[in-house]
Amino acid sequence: MRIPQIKSLNSAIRLYYSRIELSSKDIKELFMGNISQPTITRLKKLAREQMIKDDITAWNATCVNTRTAFKAWGLDIEDLESRYLKLKELKLG
């Protein structure tokens, strides 16, 4: 499955640190474009498969674990943070 592009580094980092689990609304906020419900369902399925591999239990049946979802979707939080800090540095310099 093709993973949509994130809307912004800022929103991805904020969601990662502010949400233990991601809802459909959070996933819509994370990715660019008007992603459809079937796309959100497929993204959640990938995350749930990773949750099973990592033995992570969901607190809410309609949400997915944030850390595991980012891992499943190939979103490296350390890389995102590094890019965000570099952009902030370039704007100030």
A tleap script that builds the chain and sets N, CA, C and O, in Angstrom:
source leaprc.protein.ff14SB
mol = sequence {
  NMET ARG ILE PRO GLN ILE LYS SER LEU ASN
  SER ALA ILE ARG LEU TYR TYR SER ARG ILE
  GLU LEU SER SER LYS ASP ILE LYS GLU LEU
  PHE MET GLY ASN ILE SER GLN PRO THR ILE
  THR ARG LEU LYS LYS LEU ALA ARG GLU GLN
  MET ILE LYS ASP ASP ILE THR ALA TRP ASN
  ALA THR CYS VAL ASN THR ARG THR ALA PHE
  LYS ALA TRP GLY LEU ASP ILE GLU ASP LEU
  GLU SER ARG TYR LEU LYS LEU LYS GLU LEU
  LYS LEU CGLY
}
set mol.1.N position { 0.844 -1.187 0.000 }
set mol.1.CA position { 0.000 0.000 0.000 }
set mol.1.C position { 0.881 1.238 0.000 }
set mol.1.O position { 1.890 1.299 0.702 }
set mol.2.N position { 0.488 2.217 -0.790 }
set mol.2.CA position { 1.181 3.498 -0.822 }
set mol.2.C position { 0.724 4.328 0.370 }
set mol.2.O position { -0.473 4.499 0.602 }
set mol.3.N position { 1.695 4.842 1.123 }
set mol.3.CA position { 1.386 5.681 2.282 }
set mol.3.C position { 1.318 7.134 1.808 }
set mol.3.O position { 2.241 7.605 1.144 }
set mol.4.N position { 0.244 7.847 2.139 }
set mol.4.CA position { 0.142 9.254 1.725 }
set mol.4.C position { 1.245 10.104 2.367 }
set mol.4.O position { 1.828 9.724 3.383 }
set mol.5.N position { 1.511 11.235 1.766 }
set mol.5.CA position { 2.500 12.162 2.307 }
set mol.5.C position { 1.909 12.891 3.514 }
set mol.5.O position { 0.721 13.215 3.532 }
set mol.6.N position { 2.750 13.147 4.526 }
set mol.6.CA position { 2.262 13.872 5.691 }
set mol.6.C position { 2.026 15.335 5.329 }
set mol.6.O position { 2.683 15.879 4.442 }
set mol.7.N position { 1.069 15.973 6.035 }
set mol.7.CA position { 0.747 17.383 5.772 }
set mol.7.C position { 1.886 18.290 6.169 }
set mol.7.O position { 2.296 19.158 5.399 }
set mol.8.N position { 2.403 18.090 7.382 }
set mol.8.CA position { 3.496 18.941 7.847 }
set mol.8.C position { 4.291 18.223 8.922 }
set mol.8.O position { 3.771 17.374 9.646 }
set mol.9.N position { 5.560 18.582 9.008 }
set mol.9.CA position { 6.404 18.015 10.051 }
set mol.9.C position { 5.857 18.384 11.423 }
set mol.9.O position { 5.838 17.567 12.344 }
set mol.10.N position { 5.418 19.623 11.540 }
set mol.10.CA position { 4.901 20.108 12.814 }
set mol.10.C position { 3.708 19.278 13.291 }
set mol.10.O position { 3.671 18.863 14.450 }
set mol.11.N position { 2.747 19.034 12.423 }
set mol.11.CA position { 1.565 18.279 12.840 }
set mol.11.C position { 1.918 16.817 13.125 }
set mol.11.O position { 1.355 16.222 14.044 }
set mol.12.N position { 2.840 16.230 12.356 }
set mol.12.CA position { 3.241 14.840 12.597 }
set mol.12.C position { 3.911 14.704 13.962 }
set mol.12.O position { 3.612 13.777 14.715 }
set mol.13.N position { 4.810 15.622 14.279 }
set mol.13.CA position { 5.511 15.582 15.560 }
set mol.13.C position { 4.541 15.841 16.711 }
set mol.13.O position { 4.606 15.174 17.743 }
set mol.14.N position { 3.646 16.804 16.535 }
set mol.14.CA position { 2.661 17.120 17.582 }
set mol.14.C position { 1.757 15.918 17.854 }
set mol.14.O position { 1.520 15.575 19.012 }
set mol.15.N position { 1.253 15.279 16.805 }
set mol.15.CA position { 0.392 14.108 16.984 }
set mol.15.C position { 1.148 12.964 17.657 }
set mol.15.O position { 0.599 12.279 18.520 }
set mol.16.N position { 2.394 12.759 17.268 }
set mol.16.CA position { 3.182 11.671 17.832 }
set mol.16.C position { 3.305 11.814 19.347 }
set mol.16.O position { 3.151 10.843 20.088 }
set mol.17.N position { 3.582 13.022 19.789 }
set mol.17.CA position { 3.809 13.236 21.212 }
set mol.17.C position { 2.539 13.549 22.011 }
set mol.17.O position { 2.543 13.440 23.237 }
set mol.18.N position { 1.478 13.927 21.348 }
set mol.18.CA position { 0.268 14.290 22.094 }
set mol.18.C position { -0.799 13.191 22.116 }
set mol.18.O position { -1.742 13.274 22.904 }
set mol.19.N position { -0.672 12.183 21.285 }
set mol.19.CA position { -1.687 11.126 21.212 }
set mol.19.C position { -1.060 9.759 21.470 }
set mol.19.O position { -0.089 9.381 20.814 }
set mol.20.N position { -1.612 9.029 22.417 }
set mol.20.CA position { -1.171 7.652 22.642 }
set mol.20.C position { -1.717 6.768 21.527 }
set mol.20.O position { -1.042 5.855 21.051 }
set mol.21.N position { -2.952 7.058 21.120 }
set mol.21.CA position { -3.576 6.340 20.013 }
set mol.21.C position { -4.136 7.348 19.018 }
set mol.21.O position { -4.532 8.457 19.380 }
set mol.22.N position { -4.157 6.931 17.754 }
set mol.22.CA position { -4.658 7.789 16.680 }
set mol.22.C position { -6.052 7.352 16.246 }
set mol.22.O position { -6.304 6.173 16.000 }
set mol.23.N position { -6.937 8.318 16.159 }
set mol.23.CA position { -8.291 8.066 15.653 }
set mol.23.C position { -8.305 8.352 14.148 }
set mol.23.O position { -7.303 8.791 13.585 }
set mol.24.N position { -9.424 8.106 13.518 }
set mol.24.CA position { -9.570 8.423 12.096 }
set mol.24.C position { -9.361 9.919 11.854 }
set mol.24.O position { -8.742 10.314 10.866 }
set mol.25.N position { -9.877 10.735 12.752 }
set mol.25.CA position { -9.720 12.189 12.632 }
set mol.25.C position { -8.242 12.578 12.699 }
set mol.25.O position { -7.794 13.437 11.939 }
set mol.26.N position { -7.490 11.959 13.593 }
set mol.26.CA position { -6.059 12.231 13.704 }
set mol.26.C position { -5.323 11.822 12.429 }
set mol.26.O position { -4.432 12.533 11.963 }
set mol.27.N position { -5.696 10.691 11.878 }
set mol.27.CA position { -5.054 10.207 10.646 }
set mol.27.C position { -5.342 11.161 9.495 }
set mol.27.O position { -4.459 11.435 8.683 }
set mol.28.N position { -6.573 11.673 9.416 }
set mol.28.CA position { -6.900 12.672 8.392 }
set mol.28.C position { -6.057 13.918 8.562 }
set mol.28.O position { -5.629 14.523 7.579 }
set mol.29.N position { -5.816 14.307 9.812 }
set mol.29.CA position { -5.007 15.494 10.097 }
set mol.29.C position { -3.538 15.260 9.746 }
set mol.29.O position { -2.839 16.196 9.356 }
set mol.30.N position { -3.073 14.038 9.879 }
set mol.30.CA position { -1.676 13.707 9.650 }
set mol.30.C position { -1.288 13.736 8.172 }
set mol.30.O position { -0.207 14.209 7.820 }
set mol.31.N position { -2.162 13.234 7.317 }
set mol.31.CA position { -1.811 13.061 5.906 }
set mol.31.C position { -2.437 14.120 5.001 }
set mol.31.O position { -3.499 14.667 5.296 }
set mol.32.N position { -1.741 14.396 3.879 }
set mol.32.CA position { -2.189 15.393 2.906 }
set mol.32.C position { -3.410 14.911 2.137 }
set mol.32.O position { -3.680 13.714 2.031 }
set mol.33.N position { -4.118 15.860 1.618 }
set mol.33.CA position { -5.255 15.552 0.766 }
set mol.33.C position { -6.468 15.133 1.563 }
set mol.33.O position { -6.427 14.993 2.786 }
set mol.34.N position { -7.523 14.944 0.848 }
set mol.34.CA position { -8.770 14.507 1.473 }
set mol.34.C position { -8.797 12.984 1.394 }
set mol.34.O position { -9.421 12.413 0.499 }
set mol.35.N position { -8.116 12.329 2.338 }
set mol.35.CA position { -8.037 10.872 2.255 }
set mol.35.C position { -9.386 10.257 2.629 }
set mol.35.O position { -10.089 10.723 3.526 }
set mol.36.N position { -9.705 9.212 1.916 }
set mol.36.CA position { -11.018 8.577 2.061 }
set mol.36.C position { -11.041 7.616 3.248 }
set mol.36.O position { -10.001 7.226 3.778 }
set mol.37.N position { -12.243 7.253 3.642 }
set mol.37.CA position { -12.405 6.296 4.737 }
set mol.37.C position { -11.772 4.949 4.403 }
set mol.37.O position { -11.158 4.344 5.281 }
set mol.38.N position { -11.896 4.450 3.160 }
set mol.38.CA position { -11.212 3.183 2.845 }
set mol.38.C position { -9.684 3.282 2.998 }
set mol.38.O position { -9.044 2.316 3.414 }
set mol.39.N position { -9.107 4.421 2.671 }
set mol.39.CA position { -7.665 4.610 2.848 }
set mol.39.C position { -7.313 4.610 4.328 }
set mol.39.O position { -6.325 3.997 4.734 }
set mol.40.N position { -8.110 5.288 5.127 }
set mol.40.CA position { -7.891 5.304 6.578 }
set mol.40.C position { -7.996 3.889 7.129 }
set mol.40.O position { -7.195 3.494 7.976 }
set mol.41.N position { -8.963 3.131 6.665 }
set mol.41.CA position { -9.142 1.746 7.106 }
set mol.41.C position { -7.923 0.905 6.756 }
set mol.41.O position { -7.472 0.098 7.568 }
set mol.42.N position { -7.381 1.091 5.541 }
set mol.42.CA position { -6.188 0.345 5.140 }
set mol.42.C position { -4.971 0.743 5.988 }
set mol.42.O position { -4.169 -0.108 6.370 }
set mol.43.N position { -4.845 2.035 6.277 }
set mol.43.CA position { -3.741 2.497 7.125 }
set mol.43.C position { -3.858 1.907 8.526 }
set mol.43.O position { -2.863 1.481 9.113 }
set mol.44.N position { -5.076 1.884 9.058 }
set mol.44.CA position { -5.299 1.288 10.375 }
set mol.44.C position { -4.989 -0.212 10.357 }
set mol.44.O position { -4.450 -0.752 11.324 }
set mol.45.N position { -5.332 -0.877 9.255 }
set mol.45.CA position { -5.054 -2.311 9.148 }
set mol.45.C position { -3.552 -2.569 9.212 }
set mol.45.O position { -3.106 -3.486 9.901 }
set mol.46.N position { -2.775 -1.760 8.496 }
set mol.46.CA position { -1.318 -1.896 8.550 }
set mol.46.C position { -0.808 -1.689 9.972 }
set mol.46.O position { 0.048 -2.434 10.450 }
set mol.47.N position { -1.339 -0.679 10.637 }
set mol.47.CA position { -0.922 -0.387 12.003 }
set mol.47.C position { -1.313 -1.524 12.948 }
set mol.47.O position { -0.533 -1.898 13.824 }
set mol.48.N position { -2.502 -2.067 12.776 }
set mol.48.CA position { -2.953 -3.169 13.640 }
set mol.48.C position { -2.099 -4.420 13.431 }
set mol.48.O position { -1.808 -5.145 14.382 }
set mol.49.N position { -1.703 -4.665 12.188 }
set mol.49.CA position { -0.819 -5.801 11.914 }
set mol.49.C position { 0.511 -5.619 12.643 }
set mol.49.O position { 1.057 -6.573 13.197 }
set mol.50.N position { 1.028 -4.392 12.641 }
set mol.50.CA position { 2.269 -4.097 13.355 }
set mol.50.C position { 2.061 -4.213 14.864 }
set mol.50.O position { 2.948 -4.673 15.584 }
set mol.51.N position { 0.891 -3.795 15.339 }
set mol.51.CA position { 0.585 -3.910 16.768 }
set mol.51.C position { 0.599 -5.375 17.208 }
set mol.51.O position { 1.074 -5.692 18.298 }
set mol.52.N position { 0.086 -6.254 16.371 }
set mol.52.CA position { 0.095 -7.686 16.680 }
set mol.52.C position { 1.536 -8.193 16.750 }
set mol.52.O position { 1.895 -8.928 17.670 }
set mol.53.N position { 2.359 -7.797 15.774 }
set mol.53.CA position { 3.772 -8.209 15.764 }
set mol.53.C position { 4.496 -7.711 17.009 }
set mol.53.O position { 5.311 -8.428 17.590 }
set mol.54.N position { 4.195 -6.479 17.417 }
set mol.54.CA position { 4.879 -5.866 18.562 }
set mol.54.C position { 4.195 -6.158 19.896 }
set mol.54.O position { 4.632 -5.681 20.943 }
set mol.55.N position { 3.116 -6.947 19.849 }
set mol.55.CA position { 2.348 -7.312 21.048 }
set mol.55.C position { 1.853 -6.072 21.809 }
set mol.55.O position { 2.021 -5.962 23.023 }
set mol.56.N position { 1.247 -5.153 21.068 }
set mol.56.CA position { 0.684 -3.924 21.626 }
set mol.56.C position { -0.837 -4.047 21.593 }
set mol.56.O position { -1.420 -4.369 20.558 }
set mol.57.N position { -1.468 -3.789 22.724 }
set mol.57.CA position { -2.924 -3.856 22.824 }
set mol.57.C position { -3.516 -2.464 22.673 }
set mol.57.O position { -3.009 -1.498 23.242 }
set mol.58.N position { -4.589 -2.370 21.903 }
set mol.58.CA position { -5.287 -1.090 21.729 }
set mol.58.C position { -6.177 -0.834 22.930 }
set mol.58.O position { -6.801 -1.753 23.463 }
set mol.59.N position { -6.230 0.405 23.347 }
set mol.59.CA position { -7.124 0.806 24.433 }
set mol.59.C position { -8.523 1.029 23.895 }
set mol.59.O position { -9.514 0.794 24.586 }
set mol.60.N position { -8.594 1.485 22.652 }
set mol.60.CA position { -9.860 1.809 22.012 }
set mol.60.C position { -9.918 1.032 20.698 }
set mol.60.O position { -8.983 1.105 19.900 }
set mol.61.N position { -10.971 0.309 20.467 }
set mol.61.CA position { -11.086 -0.545 19.280 }
set mol.61.C position { -11.083 0.238 17.972 }
set mol.61.O position { -10.797 -0.332 16.919 }
set mol.62.N position { -11.394 1.524 18.017 }
set mol.62.CA position { -11.446 2.312 16.784 }
set mol.62.C position { -10.142 3.074 16.519 }
set mol.62.O position { -10.029 3.781 15.518 }
set mol.63.N position { -9.167 2.933 17.409 }
set mol.63.CA position { -7.907 3.667 17.284 }
set mol.63.C position { -6.736 2.702 17.140 }
set mol.63.O position { -6.867 1.502 17.382 }
set mol.64.N position { -5.579 3.252 16.737 }
set mol.64.CA position { -4.349 2.469 16.637 }
set mol.64.C position { -3.259 3.155 17.457 }
set mol.64.O position { -3.253 4.379 17.590 }
set mol.65.N position { -2.350 2.372 18.000 }
set mol.65.CA position { -1.251 2.895 18.793 }
set mol.65.C position { -0.382 3.808 17.928 }
set mol.65.O position { 0.018 3.431 16.827 }
set mol.66.N position { -0.098 4.987 18.424 }
set mol.66.CA position { 0.621 5.995 17.645 }
set mol.66.C position { 2.024 5.532 17.272 }
set mol.66.O position { 2.401 5.567 16.101 }
set mol.67.N position { 2.792 5.101 18.255 }
set mol.67.CA position { 4.178 4.693 17.983 }
set mol.67.C position { 4.221 3.563 16.960 }
set mol.67.O position { 5.033 3.582 16.035 }
set mol.68.N position { 3.352 2.592 17.131 }
set mol.68.CA position { 3.319 1.444 16.233 }
set mol.68.C position { 2.827 1.842 14.841 }
set mol.68.O position { 3.330 1.339 13.836 }
set mol.69.N position { 1.854 2.737 14.782 }
set mol.69.CA position { 1.343 3.196 13.485 }
set mol.69.C position { 2.442 3.920 12.706 }
set mol.69.O position { 2.623 3.675 11.513 }
set mol.70.N position { 3.169 4.805 13.374 }
set mol.70.CA position { 4.260 5.506 12.694 }
set mol.70.C position { 5.271 4.496 12.161 }
set mol.70.O position { 5.770 4.647 11.045 }
set mol.71.N position { 5.573 3.480 12.943 }
set mol.71.CA position { 6.510 2.434 12.517 }
set mol.71.C position { 5.964 1.703 11.286 }
set mol.71.O position { 6.687 1.490 10.313 }
set mol.72.N position { 4.693 1.324 11.336 }
set mol.72.CA position { 4.069 0.593 10.224 }
set mol.72.C position { 4.037 1.425 8.949 }
set mol.72.O position { 4.158 0.888 7.849 }
set mol.73.N position { 3.875 2.729 9.098 }
set mol.73.CA position { 3.766 3.616 7.945 }
set mol.73.C position { 5.113 4.163 7.492 }
set mol.73.O position { 5.173 4.959 6.555 }
set mol.74.N position { 6.185 3.750 8.141 }
set mol.74.CA position { 7.526 4.183 7.740 }
set mol.74.C position { 7.850 5.607 8.134 }
set mol.74.O position { 8.695 6.242 7.503 }
set mol.75.N position { 7.201 6.123 9.159 }
set mol.75.CA position { 7.456 7.482 9.623 }
set mol.75.C position { 8.407 7.420 10.817 }
set mol.75.O position { 8.014 7.016 11.912 }
set mol.76.N position { 9.644 7.818 10.602 }
set mol.76.CA position { 10.682 7.786 11.630 }
set mol.76.C position { 10.661 9.110 12.385 }
set mol.76.O position { 11.043 10.148 11.845 }
set mol.77.N position { 10.213 9.066 13.633 }
set mol.77.CA position { 10.048 10.307 14.398 }
set mol.77.C position { 11.370 11.042 14.582 }
set mol.77.O position { 11.386 12.273 14.560 }
set mol.78.N position { 12.467 10.332 14.761 }
set mol.78.CA position { 13.769 10.993 14.919 }
set mol.78.C position { 14.141 11.754 13.655 }
set mol.78.O position { 14.658 12.868 13.735 }
set mol.79.N position { 13.887 11.169 12.494 }
set mol.79.CA position { 14.155 11.833 11.223 }
set mol.79.C position { 13.248 13.047 11.045 }
set mol.79.O position { 13.699 14.104 10.605 }
set mol.80.N position { 11.977 12.896 11.385 }
set mol.80.CA position { 11.038 14.010 11.269 }
set mol.80.C position { 11.452 15.172 12.167 }
set mol.80.O position { 11.402 16.332 11.758 }
set mol.81.N position { 11.860 14.853 13.392 }
set mol.81.CA position { 12.307 15.900 14.322 }
set mol.81.C position { 13.558 16.597 13.799 }
set mol.81.O position { 13.667 17.822 13.871 }
set mol.82.N position { 14.495 15.826 13.277 }
set mol.82.CA position { 15.736 16.387 12.734 }
set mol.82.C position { 15.440 17.334 11.579 }
set mol.82.O position { 16.016 18.419 11.499 }
set mol.83.N position { 14.561 16.933 10.700 }
set mol.83.CA position { 14.190 17.781 9.565 }
set mol.83.C position { 13.495 19.064 10.036 }
set mol.83.O position { 13.745 20.151 9.516 }
set mol.84.N position { 12.616 18.909 11.033 }
set mol.84.CA position { 11.899 20.061 11.571 }
set mol.84.C position { 12.875 21.064 12.191 }
set mol.84.O position { 12.769 22.268 11.955 }
set mol.85.N position { 13.819 20.564 12.981 }
set mol.85.CA position { 14.807 21.445 13.605 }
set mol.85.C position { 15.695 22.119 12.562 }
set mol.85.O position { 16.046 23.290 12.705 }
set mol.86.N position { 16.053 21.388 11.525 }
set mol.86.CA position { 16.878 21.964 10.454 }
set mol.86.C position { 16.117 23.083 9.744 }
set mol.86.O position { 16.698 24.125 9.442 }
set mol.87.N position { 14.842 22.884 9.479 }
set mol.87.CA position { 14.037 23.930 8.847 }
set mol.87.C position { 13.931 25.164 9.724 }
set mol.87.O position { 14.028 26.291 9.238 }
set mol.88.N position { 13.729 24.948 11.024 }
set mol.88.CA position { 13.661 26.078 11.956 }
set mol.88.C position { 14.997 26.834 11.959 }
set mol.88.O position { 15.015 28.065 11.981 }
set mol.89.N position { 16.094 26.107 11.936 }
set mol.89.CA position { 17.425 26.705 11.926 }
set mol.89.C position { 17.646 27.536 10.657 }
set mol.89.O position { 18.194 28.636 10.723 }
set mol.90.N position { 17.228 27.021 9.527 }
set mol.90.CA position { 17.404 27.735 8.259 }
set mol.90.C position { 16.563 29.006 8.204 }
set mol.90.O position { 17.000 30.007 7.638 }
set mol.91.N position { 15.379 28.981 8.776 }
set mol.91.CA position { 14.520 30.170 8.786 }
set mol.91.C position { 15.096 31.245 9.677 }
set mol.91.O position { 14.924 32.430 9.393 }
set mol.92.N position { 15.787 30.863 10.765 }
set mol.92.CA position { 16.361 31.829 11.691 }
set mol.92.C position { 17.694 32.365 11.195 }
set mol.92.O position { 18.076 33.483 11.540 }
set mol.93.N position { 18.402 31.590 10.397 }
set mol.93.CA position { 19.753 31.963 9.950 }
set mol.93.C position { 19.657 32.926 8.844 }
set mol.93.O position { 20.679 33.370 8.321 }
savepdb mol mol.pdb
quit
